[in-house]
Amino acid sequence: MRRSTGLLFVAPALLLFGMFLLYPMLTAFSYSFFSWGGTARGGFVGLDNFVTLFTKPPFTTQVPRALLHNVLFFAGTMLIQNTVGLGIAFLLYRRNRTRRALQTLYAIPYLVSPIVIGYLWTLLLSPNFGPVNTLLGKIGLESLALPWLGDPDLAIWVVIAISVWQWIGFPVLLYGAALGGIPEELSEAARVDGAGHWDTFRRITFPLLVPAIGTVSVLTFIFAMEAFALPYAIGGSIGNPAGATDFMSLLFYRTAFDSGDPNAIGVSSALATLLFIVIFGGALAATSVLRRHEQKITA
Amino acid sequence: MNRNRKFLAVTGLAAVLAAACSPASSSDTTSSAAAGGDASSAAGGGDASSAAGGASGDLTIWSWRVEDQKAYEKIFATYTASHPGVKITVKTFKSTEYNTILATGLAGSDGPDIAQVRSYGQLQPTIESGSLVPLDGKVDLTGWDENVIKSAEGKKDGKLYSVPLAVQTLQMFYNKDLFSSAGIEAPPTTWAEFTDDISKLAAKGVTPIAVGAKDGWTLPIVHQVLATPRFGGTAFETAVLDGSKTFTDKDFVASLDVVNGLKDAFGKNVTGVAYTDAQSLFTNGGAAMFPGGSFELGFFSNQNPDLKMGVFQVPAPDGSPSDTPVTPGYADGAFGLSTKSKNSEAGLELLKWMATKDFGQQVVDEVKQLSAVPGVTYSDPLLQQMADNYKNSPTPYLLLTDFRYGTPSGTDLLGTGIQQLLLGDKDSAAVAKDLQDGLAAWFKPGS
């Protein structure tokens, strides 16, 4: 097919992409270089809005804090979701009869809005009415009946745990599909050569799962960096308690919508651009590392 | 697999780009504000599309009070009855998305003639975009509460840009049955009586004061209900605005100590208790008192119609610069005239009417809120009492009325600060210093 014919076919999609993604993105990017009076654009200020983010309170303390929480959120989600998710997928993959039903069950929380999940968990974990602490008290574990979402040292981990609980179905499904794609002959051959279960998994199955693990990791990274709904439902827009569950997107929300600062659009656009650079850079780096690894195993 | 992965990564990225970068598309993130939102401006649900009228005399009004649409229509019907040339259409939008919708509407050509606008700091971006007509000399607000008028003015030019609609007051709600079962005859009139009542209630096994400290926005309200006289209320406001005092002032620090000193009365693990938990604790009789805004009243009586409620002003704590108990308050919502209105004459007439007792009384009767218009009367005795308290001993809800003009906002800073105080992570002096330092990012005294 000629190149121009090809272009003709992708033109409608490109047009939509340009109109609804590229254009708004670039305008938002450009917003960060101007000063704003409400919605009225003022003069070009160069990098001033970015300088504000790095030199002025509250950003000097809140940007690093929020970013740290995003990173913790990523690391925690990544570690638990990938290991537990892979474990479950591996166990399910060997069941023929109940696999589908169980996969569906694991994926159900994933179908509920994070706002609802967050709200349900705040009710479950409430120190006054929450069934979790009541139950712990009933079975003699009062010492474990903690103020789960009221203790700043604990709250971020509770958010991570809730998020993992909600999204665990996603890696289970993805790894399930990837495991299904590995030819049975390979592990059979390994077994014939005398490899045990663990060796087969470590030397055959796991390396072949790396692309899937990569996909989950990159998506988890993006998901963790732009987490909004769940932290918002749990800790509100200021990351209660005491900023312990503050995230970049909440900071963006506060700056853009809760603030009486006339230049809110300028600074929040700068913040959005910064966040984009972090996400894009991170995803790009992760992808290139994974691609190299993939080439190694396919070679 | 490789192809598949790339596809996933690309779609994922695209979603991020769209969400992270454009202020316009960011409104999708605000649609989810149900759980943790700031209830001091009551939120609503639902949505409506808009189409502005074209014929002369047609006025379109936009508002975020979805739940009050019927009431507004009824009120404006009485106006159009006496102004036959005018036709009024009320459009309401989901509260959490309203700011974005309004900003777009006012900037474009199909926006409202009259827009319901936010108050104090949150009004400033609308004013700065040049979207509202200055009303000085056109609308008469003489005799109105100063603190209320301030909510409608531009910070930079001091001009009046809107007509305030409602007022919210902050006070202590109490459960009359729990009080009498603990042997308390009447609400306390001295600080000693107040702390004594707390002990009596605690001995009865109820939580004396319900506080939802997990939701930081409630804490500056708790602070003002409990300790406004301790830092000096209005006199302190004047001093802190002209720069003769700062928040590190010993009286302000002491007012934070007052809150911290009552920590045991808030119950165990208070920073884990959500605002909605605290509300239920009060309405189901688990707690005897609730420091809150007049906006709670409707919810409380709906939740438990049998609840015998009263309100009182907390007496001045020991060592207060002034012994008078006060009622902090703030204006909540206002109406302004769009500079793009094609019928600005008719719009201005309507705004003038919104500043009259006729309109204010109808707002009270139909919307069941405290009106910003002076001299209206209330059929609900509690609303009347709150209105009277505010009229007789008003003071601003300081962190909202004066310190929401920049980032970080005073209410956010103090909310987080009091959480740290209650957790024992910081002492009052450190919290006061954080507040002062945070505000210094944008607040210049004397401006």
HADDOCK unambig.tbl for C-alpha pairs under 7 A between the chains (distance, minus, plus):
assign (segid A and resid 21 and name CA) (segid B and resid 18 and name CA) 5.98 0.50 0.50
assign (segid A and resid 24 and name CA) (segid B and resid 22 and name CA) 5.75 0.50 0.50
assign (segid A and resid 25 and name CA) (segid B and resid 17 and name CA) 6.59 0.50 0.50
assign (segid A and resid 25 and name CA) (segid B and resid 18 and name CA) 6.58 0.50 0.50
assign (segid A and resid 25 and name CA) (segid B and resid 21 and name CA) 5.45 0.50 0.50
assign (segid A and resid 25 and name CA) (segid B and resid 22 and name CA) 5.71 0.50 0.50
assign (segid A and resid 28 and name CA) (segid B and resid 21 and name CA) 5.44 0.50 0.50
assign (segid A and resid 28 and name CA) (segid B and resid 22 and name CA) 4.66 0.50 0.50
assign (segid A and resid 28 and name CA) (segid B and resid 23 and name CA) 6.59 0.50 0.50
assign (segid A and resid 29 and name CA) (segid B and resid 21 and name CA) 6.75 0.50 0.50
assign (segid A and resid 37 and name CA) (segid B and resid 125 and name CA) 6.16 0.50 0.50
assign (segid A and resid 37 and name CA) (segid B and resid 128 and name CA) 4.87 0.50 0.50
assign (segid A and resid 37 and name CA) (segid B and resid 129 and name CA) 5.47 0.50 0.50
assign (segid A and resid 38 and name CA) (segid B and resid 125 and name CA) 3.68 0.50 0.50
assign (segid A and resid 38 and name CA) (segid B and resid 126 and name CA) 5.63 0.50 0.50
assign (segid A and resid 38 and name CA) (segid B and resid 128 and name CA) 5.23 0.50 0.50
assign (segid A and resid 38 and name CA) (segid B and resid 129 and name CA) 4.74 0.50 0.50
assign (segid A and resid 39 and name CA) (segid B and resid 103 and name CA) 6.69 0.50 0.50
assign (segid A and resid 39 and name CA) (segid B and resid 129 and name CA) 5.17 0.50 0.50
assign (segid A and resid 40 and name CA) (segid B and resid 129 and name CA) 4.59 0.50 0.50
assign (segid A and resid 56 and name CA) (segid B and resid 441 and name CA) 6.72 0.50 0.50
assign (segid A and resid 57 and name CA) (segid B and resid 438 and name CA) 6.40 0.50 0.50
assign (segid A and resid 57 and name CA) (segid B and resid 441 and name CA) 5.72 0.50 0.50
assign (segid A and resid 58 and name CA) (segid B and resid 408 and name CA) 6.07 0.50 0.50
assign (segid A and resid 58 and name CA) (segid B and resid 438 and name CA) 6.22 0.50 0.50
assign (segid A and resid 115 and name CA) (segid B and resid 32 and name CA) 6.67 0.50 0.50
assign (segid A and resid 119 and name CA) (segid B and resid 35 and name CA) 6.32 0.50 0.50
assign (segid A and resid 126 and name CA) (segid B and resid 272 and name CA) 6.67 0.50 0.50
assign (segid A and resid 126 and name CA) (segid B and resid 273 and name CA) 6.24 0.50 0.50
assign (segid A and resid 127 and name CA) (segid B and resid 272 and name CA) 6.35 0.50 0.50
assign (segid A and resid 127 and name CA) (segid B and resid 273 and name CA) 6.38 0.50 0.50
assign (segid A and resid 147 and name CA) (segid B and resid 269 and name CA) 5.86 0.50 0.50
assign (segid A and resid 147 and name CA) (segid B and resid 272 and name CA) 5.22 0.50 0.50
assign (segid A and resid 148 and name CA) (segid B and resid 272 and name CA) 6.83 0.50 0.50
assign (segid A and resid 149 and name CA) (segid B and resid 272 and name CA) 5.33 0.50 0.50
assign (segid A and resid 150 and name CA) (segid B and resid 214 and name CA) 6.05 0.50 0.50
assign (segid A and resid 150 and name CA) (segid B and resid 269 and name CA) 6.92 0.50 0.50
assign (segid A and resid 150 and name CA) (segid B and resid 271 and name CA) 4.50 0.50 0.50
assign (segid A and resid 150 and name CA) (segid B and resid 272 and name CA) 3.42 0.50 0.50
assign (segid A and resid 211 and name CA) (segid B and resid 1 and name CA) 6.94 0.50 0.50
assign (segid A and resid 211 and name CA) (segid B and resid 2 and name CA) 6.74 0.50 0.50
assign (segid A and resid 215 and name CA) (segid B and resid 5 and name CA) 5.44 0.50 0.50
assign (segid A and resid 215 and name CA) (segid B and resid 9 and name CA) 6.96 0.50 0.50
assign (segid A and resid 218 and name CA) (segid B and resid 9 and name CA) 6.84 0.50 0.50
assign (segid A and resid 219 and name CA) (segid B and resid 9 and name CA) 6.54 0.50 0.50
assign (segid A and resid 219 and name CA) (segid B and resid 12 and name CA) 6.65 0.50 0.50
assign (segid A and resid 229 and name CA) (segid B and resid 32 and name CA) 6.99 0.50 0.50
assign (segid A and resid 232 and name CA) (segid B and resid 36 and name CA) 6.55 0.50 0.50
assign (segid A and resid 233 and name CA) (segid B and resid 35 and name CA) 5.32 0.50 0.50
assign (segid A and resid 233 and name CA) (segid B and resid 36 and name CA) 5.61 0.50 0.50
assign (segid A and resid 235 and name CA) (segid B and resid 36 and name CA) 6.86 0.50 0.50
assign (segid A and resid 236 and name CA) (segid B and resid 36 and name CA) 4.36 0.50 0.50
assign (segid A and resid 236 and name CA) (segid B and resid 37 and name CA) 6.52 0.50 0.50
assign (segid A and resid 236 and name CA) (segid B and resid 215 and name CA) 7.00 0.50 0.50
assign (segid A and resid 238 and name CA) (segid B and resid 412 and name CA) 6.82 0.50 0.50
assign (segid A and resid 240 and name CA) (segid B and resid 214 and name CA) 6.01 0.50 0.50
assign (segid A and resid 240 and name CA) (segid B and resid 215 and name CA) 6.18 0.50 0.50
assign (segid A and resid 240 and name CA) (segid B and resid 216 and name CA) 6.23 0.50 0.50
assign (segid A and resid 241 and name CA) (segid B and resid 214 and name CA) 5.63 0.50 0.50
assign (segid A and resid 241 and name CA) (segid B and resid 216 and name CA) 6.99 0.50 0.50
assign (segid A and resid 241 and name CA) (segid B and resid 271 and name CA) 6.68 0.50 0.50
assign (segid A and resid 241 and name CA) (segid B and resid 416 and name CA) 6.94 0.50 0.50
assign (segid A and resid 241 and name CA) (segid B and resid 419 and name CA) 6.41 0.50 0.50
assign (segid A and resid 242 and name CA) (segid B and resid 416 and name CA) 4.47 0.50 0.50
assign (segid A and resid 242 and name CA) (segid B and resid 417 and name CA) 6.88 0.50 0.50
assign (segid A and resid 242 and name CA) (segid B and resid 419 and name CA) 5.59 0.50 0.50
assign (segid A and resid 242 and name CA) (segid B and resid 420 and name CA) 5.91 0.50 0.50
assign (segid A and resid 243 and name CA) (segid B and resid 416 and name CA) 6.63 0.50 0.50
assign (segid A and resid 255 and name CA) (segid B and resid 407 and name CA) 6.77 0.50 0.50
assign (segid A and resid 259 and name CA) (segid B and resid 122 and name CA) 6.62 0.50 0.50
assign (segid A and resid 259 and name CA) (segid B and resid 404 and name CA) 6.91 0.50 0.50
assign (segid A and resid 259 and name CA) (segid B and resid 406 and name CA) 5.87 0.50 0.50
assign (segid A and resid 259 and name CA) (segid B and resid 407 and name CA) 5.67 0.50 0.50
assign (segid A and resid 259 and name CA) (segid B and resid 409 and name CA) 6.80 0.50 0.50
assign (segid A and resid 260 and name CA) (segid B and resid 121 and name CA) 4.42 0.50 0.50
assign (segid A and resid 260 and name CA) (segid B and resid 122 and name CA) 4.62 0.50 0.50
assign (segid A and resid 260 and name CA) (segid B and resid 124 and name CA) 6.23 0.50 0.50
assign (segid A and resid 260 and name CA) (segid B and resid 125 and name CA) 6.73 0.50 0.50
assign (segid A and resid 260 and name CA) (segid B and resid 404 and name CA) 5.58 0.50 0.50
assign (segid A and resid 260 and name CA) (segid B and resid 405 and name CA) 4.25 0.50 0.50
assign (segid A and resid 260 and name CA) (segid B and resid 406 and name CA) 4.75 0.50 0.50
assign (segid A and resid 260 and name CA) (segid B and resid 407 and name CA) 6.92 0.50 0.50
assign (segid A and resid 261 and name CA) (segid B and resid 125 and name CA) 6.96 0.50 0.50
assign (segid A and resid 261 and name CA) (segid B and resid 405 and name CA) 5.73 0.50 0.50
assign (segid A and resid 261 and name CA) (segid B and resid 406 and name CA) 4.15 0.50 0.50
assign (segid A and resid 261 and name CA) (segid B and resid 407 and name CA) 6.12 0.50 0.50
assign (segid A and resid 262 and name CA) (segid B and resid 124 and name CA) 6.36 0.50 0.50
assign (segid A and resid 262 and name CA) (segid B and resid 125 and name CA) 4.64 0.50 0.50
assign (segid A and resid 262 and name CA) (segid B and resid 128 and name CA) 6.71 0.50 0.50
assign (segid A and resid 269 and name CA) (segid B and resid 21 and name CA) 6.67 0.50 0.50
assign (segid A and resid 272 and name CA) (segid B and resid 20 and name CA) 5.30 0.50 0.50
assign (segid A and resid 272 and name CA) (segid B and resid 21 and name CA) 5.24 0.50 0.50
assign (segid A and resid 273 and name CA) (segid B and resid 21 and name CA) 6.27 0.50 0.50
assign (segid A and resid 276 and name CA) (segid B and resid 17 and name CA) 6.83 0.50 0.50
assign (segid A and resid 276 and name CA) (segid B and resid 20 and name CA) 6.62 0.50 0.50
